[in-house]
Amino acid sequence: MTDVFIYLFITTAIDIIIIIIIAIGITGREQFVILDEPTSGMDPEARRQTWDILQEERQGRTMILSTHFMDEADLLGDRIAILANGRLQCFGTSMFLKKKYGDYTVLACLFIS
């Protein structure tokens, strides 16, 4: 039971630290904010809450964020740039990229033996 409690505490602490860092970046009303994978490691509920905060606070600002989550890029990005091996592969709106490359679908399979 102790291992589970410690893991939950560490996970929660990391989420809180990330949210505090985001809050520091947006409370100063800076016009330019850079966020490097702001929701990486968060549970889905915390990720969604962070997305809501970023959407509310983006008016009048330029926000650049990096992410590995296409749904996050789709939801938050006015423009999306995809990089591979340090090179720009494509750039455009979500609709432009979906028209050009097709919509993406994620399929998760769980095999229980």
matplotlib code that plots the C-alpha trace (Angstrom):
import matplotlib.pyplot as plt

x = [0.0, 2.9, 4.2, 0.9, 0.6, 4.1, 3.5, 0.2, 1.9, 4.8, 2.4, 0.2, 3.2, 4.6, 1.2, 1.0, 4.5, 3.8, 0.5, 2.4, 5.0, 2.2, 0.5, 3.7, 4.0, 0.4, -0.3, 2.3, 0.1, 3.2, 2.4, 4.8, 4.7, 6.7, 5.7, 7.7, 5.3, 3.2, 0.9, 3.5, 3.1, -0.3, -3.3, -6.1, -8.2, -5.4, -4.4, -7.9, -8.1, -4.7, -6.0, -9.0, -6.8, -4.5, -7.6, -9.0, -5.7, -4.5, -6.4, -3.9, -0.9, 1.4, 1.9, 4.3, 4.1, 5.7, 3.8, 3.7, -0.1, -1.8, -5.1, -3.5, -2.0, -5.4, -7.3, -4.8, -3.0, -4.0, -1.1, 0.7, 4.3, 5.4, 9.2, 11.1, 14.9, 15.1, 13.6, 10.2, 8.1, 4.8, 3.1, -0.5, -3.9, -5.4, -7.9, -5.1, -3.1, -6.1, -7.0, -3.5, -2.5, -5.9, -7.5, -5.7, -7.2, -5.7, -6.5, -5.5, -5.6, -5.3, -4.6, -5.3, -4.1]
y = [0.0, 2.4, 2.0, 3.0, 6.0, 7.2, 6.7, 8.7, 11.4, 11.7, 11.7, 14.4, 16.5, 16.4, 17.5, 20.3, 21.5, 21.6, 23.5, 26.0, 26.5, 27.1, 29.5, 31.5, 31.7, 33.0, 35.1, 37.8, 38.6, 38.1, 38.4, 35.6, 32.2, 29.1, 25.8, 22.6, 19.6, 21.2, 18.1, 15.4, 12.9, 14.2, 12.0, 12.5, 14.6, 17.0, 17.2, 18.3, 20.9, 22.3, 22.5, 24.4, 26.9, 27.4, 28.0, 30.5, 32.4, 32.5, 35.6, 38.4, 36.1, 34.1, 30.7, 28.1, 24.7, 21.4, 18.1, 14.5, 14.4, 15.0, 15.6, 18.3, 20.0, 19.7, 21.3, 24.0, 24.9, 27.6, 26.4, 23.0, 22.3, 18.7, 18.1, 14.9, 14.5, 18.2, 19.2, 20.8, 18.2, 20.2, 23.3, 24.4, 24.5, 21.4, 21.3, 21.8, 18.9, 16.6, 17.4, 16.8, 13.8, 12.4, 12.3, 10.2, 7.4, 5.8, 2.1, 0.7, -3.1, -4.9, -8.6, -10.6, -14.1]
z = [0.0, 0.7, -2.8, -4.3, -2.0, -2.9, -6.6, -6.4, -4.4, -6.9, -9.9, -8.3, -7.2, -10.8, -12.2, -9.7, -10.4, -14.2, -13.6, -11.4, -14.1, -16.7, -14.3, -13.8, -17.6, -18.2, -15.1, -16.0, -19.1, -21.3, -25.0, -25.9, -24.0, -24.8, -23.3, -23.8, -23.6, -20.8, -20.4, -20.7, -17.8, -16.7, -16.3, -18.8, -16.4, -15.5, -19.2, -20.1, -17.4, -18.5, -22.1, -20.8, -19.0, -22.0, -24.3, -21.9, -21.5, -25.2, -26.2, -27.2, -26.8, -29.0, -27.5, -28.8, -27.4, -28.2, -27.9, -28.9, -28.7, -32.0, -30.2, -28.1, -31.2, -33.0, -30.0, -29.1, -32.3, -34.8, -36.8, -36.5, -37.5, -37.6, -37.2, -37.8, -37.4, -36.6, -39.9, -40.7, -42.5, -42.8, -41.5, -41.6, -39.9, -38.6, -41.4, -44.0, -42.6, -42.4, -46.1, -47.2, -45.2, -44.1, -40.6, -38.1, -36.1, -33.0, -32.3, -28.9, -28.4, -25.1, -25.2, -22.0, -21.8]

ax = plt.figure().add_subplot(projection="3d")
ax.plot(x, y, z, "-o")
ax.set_aspect("equal")
plt.show()
